[in-house]
Amino acid sequence: MTRLANVSWRRRAALLAAVVAAAPASIAAQAPATRAPASWTVPANAYYPDAGPAWQRRAPGAAGFDSTRLAAAIAFAIENESRTPRDLELAHYQSFGREPFGDAIGVFAPRGDATGMIVRGGYIVAEWGDPERVDMTFSVTKSFLSTTVGVAFDRGLIRDVNDRVASYVGPILSRHPARTGLGADRPARGAFLEPFTGEHNATITWDNLLRQVSDWDGVLWGKPEWADRPDRDAATWLGRPRKTPGSVYEYNDTRVNVLALAATNVWRRPLPEVLRDHIMDPIGASSTWRWMGYETSRILLDGRVVDVVSGGGHWGGGMFISARDQARYGLLTLRRGKWKDRQLLSEAWVQKALTPTPAQPTYGYMNWFLNTDGKYLASATPKTFAHVGNGTNIIIVIPEHDLVVVARWITNGAIDGFVQRVLASLQ
C-alpha cells in the first residue's frame, strides 16, 4: 500500500517529484468515456469497514493500480496544494469577506497539509497528508445537510419533496435576533422568523431548496440573499422581480441556511444529532467531527436553545471533519445509501440526489455535483459524481471503478488532472 501520512508534505513532494516527471505522457491524452445514466449495482459481497482505525487495506497492485502511476497522481495532488493562506479566516477576508455583509459570524480554524485518500472496493489503497486531522470542509457540508433531509423523507417526516416547505414550518422564535443585514431577521412585531411567508417564498418546495433553484427572497442570520456572490449591478440587489421557483439555478449560501432552518424545525432537534444517529455512527465515523452554526443562528425550540447549523463555511462554521470520515461518507454514497445490512438512505433518495437539475444539469441535490455529459470533470467516467467544497475539498465517487477519492486543499484547476492521473493508474 502507498502510505505517506507520516512524511512531511515537503519531503513527500520531493520524493514523488521524480515519479511525476517519469510518468508517461499518455496520461494527459486519456480521452473521456462515453456518457451513460447514473445507475449501478452494488456488489452483494461488498466490503464495509468496521468502526475505528481497523480499516482494511490493499496494496495498489492488489487493488488494480500501477503503483508508480498512482504515486505520480498523489504527487500531483500534493504539488497542486491550494495557494490561499492556511489561516482560513484570513483567506475568508481575502475573498467572500469582501462581499456586502461579508463579516465572519462563525468560527474558522487554520488548515493542515494537502491530504487525501484512495479507497477501492471499500479498502484503503493510499493516504497522504494527515487523514485523521479535523479541518473545515466548507460546502461539502451541504451534502451532509441534504442527507438529513433525505433521512426525514425516508422516515415520512417529509411526505413529498414537491410539497411547499411553508406547510411544514411553524413559528420560529429567534434566540439571538441579528442586528445586521438590514434588520430583516427581526420583524417589528417580535423575534419570530418568517422565512416562508410572502407571495414568492410561500410557494417554494423542498426540491427547489435542495436543487438551489428557489430564488428565495430575504435575510437570514444577518445575511441578505443578494449579498452572497452579489450581482455587479447594485440596482438588482433590492426589489427585483423573483424568478419562478425551479426555473433558475443560483448557488447561494443564505438559501442553503434557510433549508437547514427548515430541516431543524421538521426534526425538532439539532441536525448534528440527526446526522450522528442516522448516518455517522452507523457508518463507523469517528467521534471527532463537529457541525457548527453561527453566533446568530440560535432558536428556541421546544423549550431549549438549538444551534441551527450552517450549510457551509461561507461566513465560518459548517462541518469540521477528517478525510477518513469524509471517505466513509463517500463510500456510503457509492454504495447507494447502504451500509452492511442497513439501508441508511433509501435508493429512492439517492436516485433523486443523482438526478440532474433541469436549470443546472451538473447539479443534483446539494452538494452532489454530477458529471452530466462530461461537463464537470472531462477526464472522469460518466457516472462520476462529487461532494465539493471550497478549499478545494472534494469527495469524488467513481462507481464504474468502485472508487472513492478524497482530496483536500487542492487547487480547483488541478482536480481534473488529478482524476485523470488516478484513472490512468488503473491496470
VOGU-3710 file (C-alpha; in Angstrom, 3 decimals, decimal comma):
1> mtrlanvswr> 0,000/0,000/0,000  1,147/3,546/-0,698  1,230/5,256/2,712  2,587/8,794/3,023  0,795/10,114/6,104  3,879/10,085/8,328  6,121/12,059/5,969  6,186/15,878/5,814  4,479/17,385/2,795  7,734/18,927/1,533
11> rraallaavv> 9,522/15,587/1,801  6,607/13,804/0,085  6,642/16,247/-2,774  10,405/15,832/-3,175  10,206/12,024/-3,041  7,425/11,883/-5,577  8,512/14,646/-7,936  10,781/12,278/-9,836  7,908/9,851/-10,236  5,722/12,595/-11,661
21> aaapasiaaq> 8,433/13,584/-14,107  8,768/9,971/-15,212  5,023/9,428/-15,658  4,115/8,518/-19,235  2,935/11,406/-21,392  -0,012/9,270/-22,460  -1,692/10,076/-19,148  -2,597/13,545/-20,387  -4,020/12,158/-23,593  -6,616/9,908/-21,996
31> apatrapasw> -9,991/10,543/-23,622  -13,219/10,938/-21,648  -15,528/7,949/-21,646  -18,926/7,660/-23,314  -21,711/9,141/-21,188  -24,367/6,964/-19,563  -27,157/7,234/-16,954  -26,102/7,432/-13,308  -27,085/3,988/-12,026  -25,105/0,934/-10,958
41> tvpanayypd> -25,365/-2,223/-8,888  -23,633/-2,583/-5,529  -21,784/-5,945/-5,259  -23,554/-8,419/-2,980  -20,323/-9,211/-1,124  -19,133/-5,614/-0,852  -16,668/-4,856/1,942  -17,539/-2,233/4,564  -15,014/-1,088/7,171  -15,849/-1,546/10,837
51> agpawqrrap> -15,803/1,420/13,192  -12,450/2,597/14,469  -8,976/2,532/12,921  -9,049/-1,119/11,785  -9,953/-0,221/8,198  -8,594/-2,961/5,953  -6,019/-2,051/3,319  -4,943/-3,330/-0,059  -1,621/-2,734/-1,789  -2,014/-0,758/-5,031
61> gaagfdstrl> -1,180/-3,799/-7,167  -3,685/-5,984/-5,340  -6,329/-3,278/-5,781  -5,729/-2,997/-9,517  -3,411/0,022/-9,649  0,002/0,597/-11,132  1,845/1,767/-8,007  4,200/4,111/-9,877  1,407/5,912/-11,675  -0,674/6,094/-8,501
71> aaaiafaien> 2,268/7,675/-6,697  2,506/10,171/-9,549  -1,165/11,071/-9,119  -0,665/11,639/-5,396  2,430/13,750/-6,060  0,376/15,835/-8,475  -2,244/16,481/-5,766  0,422/17,481/-3,244  2,258/19,750/-5,672  -1,029/21,451/-6,563
81> esrtprdlel> -1,881/22,345/-2,991  -4,103/25,411/-2,637  -2,151/28,669/-2,734  -4,571/30,526/-0,448  -3,498/31,208/3,154  -3,668/28,332/5,605  -5,190/30,812/8,016  -8,737/30,274/6,759  -10,122/33,372/8,462  -7,565/35,459/6,582
91> ahyqsfgrep> -8,476/33,584/3,397  -12,118/34,478/4,053  -11,400/38,189/4,266  -9,407/37,995/1,049  -12,423/36,514/-0,771  -16,024/36,180/0,471  -15,336/38,562/3,339  -15,114/41,402/0,826  -18,763/40,990/-0,148  -21,502/43,180/1,357
101> fgdaigvfap> -22,286/41,897/4,874  -19,309/39,550/4,413  -18,151/39,644/8,037  -17,494/36,275/9,680  -20,214/35,176/12,110  -18,944/31,608/12,576  -15,617/30,107/13,578  -12,643/29,454/11,315  -9,577/27,330/12,045  -6,176/27,088/10,358
111> rgdatgmivr> -5,963/24,123/7,992  -3,422/21,346/7,666  -1,394/19,885/4,806  -2,722/18,756/1,472  -4,405/15,478/2,378  -6,296/12,677/0,703  -7,260/9,037/0,389  -7,829/6,465/-2,331  -10,432/3,824/-1,474  -11,305/0,991/-3,854
121> ggyivaewgd> -13,770/-1,785/-3,172  -14,083/-0,288/0,302  -10,383/-0,894/1,095  -7,814/1,842/1,727  -5,254/1,819/-1,073  -3,399/5,071/-0,375  -3,321/8,003/2,025  -1,310/11,214/2,147  -1,102/14,204/4,443  -2,892/13,742/7,759
131> pervdmtfsv> -6,150/11,863/7,050  -7,211/11,904/10,712  -6,851/15,670/11,099  -10,154/17,535/11,551  -10,403/20,510/9,179  -13,134/22,733/7,802  -14,728/21,230/4,726  -16,817/24,216/3,602  -19,599/23,260/1,149  -19,155/19,502/1,450
141> tksflsttvg> -21,300/20,342/4,493  -24,210/20,788/2,086  -24,130/17,086/1,215  -24,488/16,242/4,906  -27,339/18,757/5,169  -29,237/17,282/2,232  -28,664/13,837/3,749  -30,512/14,868/6,936  -33,370/15,988/4,706  -33,182/12,627/2,928
151> vafdrglird> -33,499/10,739/6,201  -36,528/12,906/7,076  -38,038/11,979/3,713  -37,340/8,276/4,233  -38,986/8,382/7,671  -42,087/10,156/6,381  -41,387/13,452/8,147  -41,382/14,989/4,674  -44,105/13,345/2,631  -43,171/14,663/-0,816
161> vndrvasyvg> -40,177/16,776/-1,903  -42,581/18,737/-4,097  -44,554/19,877/-1,058  -44,309/23,522/-0,106  -41,892/23,975/2,793  -44,222/26,539/4,389  -46,703/23,793/5,270  -44,078/22,056/7,473  -42,708/25,032/9,406  -44,405/26,559/12,434
171> pilsrhpart> -43,478/29,721/14,344  -39,699/30,090/14,709  -38,542/32,074/17,725  -35,055/33,532/17,325  -32,944/33,273/20,457  -30,417/35,806/19,219  -32,010/38,111/16,637  -29,388/39,531/14,297  -28,746/43,244/14,341  -27,244/43,334/10,858
181> glgadrparg> -28,485/42,515/7,381  -30,892/45,493/7,204  -32,669/44,234/10,309  -34,895/41,937/8,276  -34,317/38,968/10,588  -36,397/40,643/13,276  -39,899/41,722/12,190  -41,291/44,719/14,031  -43,899/42,638/15,872  -41,369/40,402/17,606
191> aflepftgeh> -38,490/37,966/17,353  -40,228/35,421/15,122  -38,525/34,405/11,899  -40,834/34,030/8,908  -38,757/32,570/6,083  -41,676/31,136/4,114  -44,235/33,921/4,136  -44,971/36,219/1,245  -46,258/35,562/-2,246  -42,986/34,114/-3,558
201> natitwdnll> -41,412/32,352/-0,569  -44,643/30,570/0,313  -44,522/28,656/-2,988  -41,010/27,210/-2,527  -40,732/23,433/-2,275  -38,178/21,154/-0,634  -36,976/20,160/-4,097  -36,444/23,825/-5,017  -34,198/24,366/-1,992  -32,290/21,117/-2,477
211> rqvsdwdgvl> -31,525/21,993/-6,092  -30,740/25,668/-5,372  -33,461/26,885/-7,730  -35,755/28,584/-5,191  -34,792/32,260/-5,688  -35,771/32,667/-2,016  -36,061/36,317/-1,041  -34,961/37,601/2,335  -32,361/37,799/5,089  -31,289/35,073/7,492
221> wgkpewadrp> -28,751/35,281/10,334  -27,913/38,822/9,203  -27,053/37,794/5,647  -29,264/39,063/2,790  -29,508/36,515/-0,002  -28,393/39,136/-2,538  -25,143/39,723/-0,607  -23,816/36,215/-1,342  -21,837/36,484/-4,597  -23,679/39,743/-5,367
231> drdaatwlgr> -24,536/40,919/-8,835  -22,189/43,599/-10,098  -25,211/45,803/-10,726  -26,185/47,021/-7,262  -29,550/48,138/-8,663  -30,576/44,455/-8,724  -29,872/43,852/-5,043  -33,238/45,019/-3,717  -36,736/44,784/-5,090  -36,047/42,841/-8,273
241> prktpgsvye> -38,814/40,577/-9,621  -38,427/36,986/-8,388  -37,937/34,058/-10,742  -40,432/31,212/-10,662  -39,084/28,535/-8,274  -37,414/25,789/-10,291  -36,578/27,959/-13,287  -33,165/29,447/-12,402  -30,180/27,922/-10,596  -28,166/30,101/-8,226
251> yndtrvnvla> -25,584/28,796/-5,776  -26,416/30,744/-2,622  -25,449/30,020/0,984  -28,174/32,121/2,584  -30,764/29,938/0,863  -28,866/26,822/1,918  -29,124/28,040/5,507  -32,879/28,505/5,010  -33,033/24,774/4,208  -31,058/23,980/7,377
261> laatnvwrrp> -33,511/26,052/9,407  -36,498/24,300/7,831  -34,979/20,838/8,371  -34,244/21,659/12,015  -37,900/22,542/12,521  -39,075/19,322/10,880  -36,761/17,192/13,039  -37,387/19,358/16,156  -33,806/18,652/17,208  -30,297/19,775/16,203
271> lpevlrdhim> -29,208/18,410/12,829  -25,806/17,180/14,126  -27,739/14,787/16,399  -29,758/13,582/13,426  -26,644/13,051/11,316  -24,828/11,287/14,166  -27,657/8,878/14,998  -28,801/8,023/11,483  -25,621/8,266/9,395  -22,262/8,858/11,061
281> dpigasstwr> -22,450/6,340/13,915  -23,852/3,588/11,652  -21,020/4,051/9,114  -18,421/3,911/11,875  -17,296/7,531/11,662  -15,061/8,842/14,421  -16,228/10,993/17,315  -14,074/13,916/16,144  -16,307/15,603/13,545  -18,239/18,722/14,512
291> wmgyetsril> -21,002/20,624/12,715  -21,355/24,271/13,714  -23,572/27,224/13,038  -23,134/30,936/13,688  -23,153/33,258/16,674  -26,536/34,476/15,421  -28,144/31,172/14,344  -29,871/30,031/17,518  -33,568/29,463/18,010  -35,769/28,490/20,935
301> ldgrvvdvvs> -37,298/25,131/20,003  -39,481/23,042/22,300  -38,065/24,704/25,390  -34,360/24,513/24,548  -31,921/26,695/22,704  -30,898/24,982/19,458  -27,921/25,882/17,303  -29,117/25,889/13,696  -26,069/24,704/11,781  -24,895/26,252/8,541
311> ggghwgggmf> -24,639/24,543/5,189  -21,011/25,542/4,702  -18,162/27,767/5,841  -19,019/30,800/3,717  -19,146/33,015/6,834  -17,450/30,488/9,129  -18,827/27,378/10,794  -20,082/24,370/8,883  -18,647/20,858/9,084  -15,236/20,210/10,616
321> isardqaryg> -14,236/16,656/9,702  -11,339/14,323/8,871  -10,546/12,842/5,469  -11,166/9,394/6,960  -14,737/10,320/7,882  -15,246/12,000/4,512  -14,164/8,774/2,820  -16,675/6,777/4,857  -19,443/9,132/3,766  -18,262/8,896/0,160
331> lltlrrgkwk> -18,358/5,114/0,408  -21,937/5,315/1,694  -22,962/7,325/-1,369  -21,020/4,962/-3,655  -22,994/2,091/-2,125  -26,236/3,984/-2,840  -27,109/4,623/0,795  -26,448/1,080/2,027  -24,012/0,185/4,807  -23,555/-3,504/5,519
341> drqllseawv> -27,090/-4,845/6,044  -28,762/-1,449/6,584  -30,212/0,961/4,051  -29,351/4,258/5,772  -30,523/6,343/2,834  -33,178/4,922/0,557  -32,413/4,017/-3,029  -35,203/6,429/-3,972  -33,464/9,320/-2,235  -30,051/8,562/-3,733
351> qkaltptpaq> -31,611/8,470/-7,184  -33,208/11,884/-6,579  -29,844/13,249/-5,448  -28,261/11,932/-8,656  -30,970/13,294/-10,960  -29,747/16,353/-12,886  -31,426/19,668/-12,156  -33,073/20,967/-15,368  -31,761/24,502/-14,770  -28,255/23,155/-13,987
361> ptygymnwfl> -27,652/19,633/-15,371  -24,366/19,151/-13,498  -26,115/19,574/-10,125  -28,338/17,096/-8,327  -29,280/17,652/-4,710  -26,879/19,807/-2,747  -23,956/19,178/-2,944  -23,981/16,233/-5,362  -22,162/17,515/-8,446  -22,814/15,315/-11,477
371> ntdgkylasa> -20,627/14,624/-14,486  -23,515/15,031/-16,914  -22,136/14,873/-20,465  -18,626/15,112/-19,026  -19,071/18,806/-18,286  -17,939/18,708/-14,659  -14,833/16,508/-14,933  -13,816/15,958/-18,535  -11,410/13,117/-17,671  -13,801/11,249/-15,375
381> tpktfahvgn> -16,261/8,474/-16,120  -19,925/9,139/-16,993  -21,355/8,112/-13,619  -18,818/10,062/-11,575  -20,239/12,460/-9,008  -18,632/14,546/-6,292  -19,315/16,280/-2,996  -17,447/19,578/-3,296  -16,445/22,442/-1,026  -14,155/25,433/-1,138
391> gtniiivipe> -10,527/24,809/-0,393  -10,801/22,782/-2,577  -12,251/19,916/-0,522  -13,709/17,155/-2,657  -15,026/13,617/-2,322  -15,025/12,049/-5,782  -17,119/8,918/-6,339  -16,441/6,821/-9,454  -18,921/3,911/-9,498  -17,536/2,260/-12,651
401> hdlvvvarwi> -14,344/1,502/-10,720  -15,826/1,065/-7,211  -13,664/4,028/-6,268  -13,790/6,855/-3,722  -11,149/9,582/-3,852  -10,806/12,283/-1,198  -8,623/15,312/-1,939  -8,301/18,238/0,439  -6,650/21,605/-0,153  -6,041/21,014/-3,858
411> tngaidgfvq> -6,151/23,863/-6,367  -9,508/23,804/-8,117  -7,967/23,868/-11,573  -5,936/20,729/-10,809  -8,857/18,471/-9,885  -9,469/17,116/-13,376  -5,760/16,482/-13,903  -5,632/14,615/-10,607  -8,617/12,443/-11,535  -7,069/11,843/-14,931
421> rvlaslq> -3,895/10,525/-13,310  -5,748/8,354/-10,800  -7,764/6,713/-13,568  -4,654/6,292/-15,723  -3,039/4,372/-12,857  -5,700/1,643/-13,003  -4,391/-1,543/-14,565
//
